[in-house]
């Protein structure tokens, strides 16, 4: 199979909708030869794939685009299948954009899927480690229900006790 990414946009999108993992991997291997806008479009579409391997590879590739794709990934937190939300969390945690803190907290507090919760937790821990003050400020800005702060602090405690203590100090005026 010969794929010319520049010319075959419709063909590529049809391949991404198929179950043919080998063809999808070939697209992923050749994606570096495509302009940035098209690459991002393809990688975002790959986050919706049923294959965890494909989603993980796409998420890892998206990290290279940094905060400039954060808003597109944040939109995925609010829609789509559970695995799309989980993959978006994974990428956002690695990117480390402080603008993603509030949407991921909202997802963490409302989603019921265990995989989404695990990935949201991982992303929040990474964001809290990278952007500690901004993480605390985000907690202070959002309207938390009773017990929400305690739930967030407990999640942090399970992953990094010192980080939890720092966030607790920085959010001392927020009701638990």
PyMOL commands that set and color helices and strands:
alter all, ss='L'
color gray80, all
select helices_A, chain A and resi 9-17+21-33+36-46+52-76+82-95+100-110+114-130+132-141+148-159+161-170
alter helices_A, ss='H'
color red, helices_A
deselect
rebuild
show_as cartoon
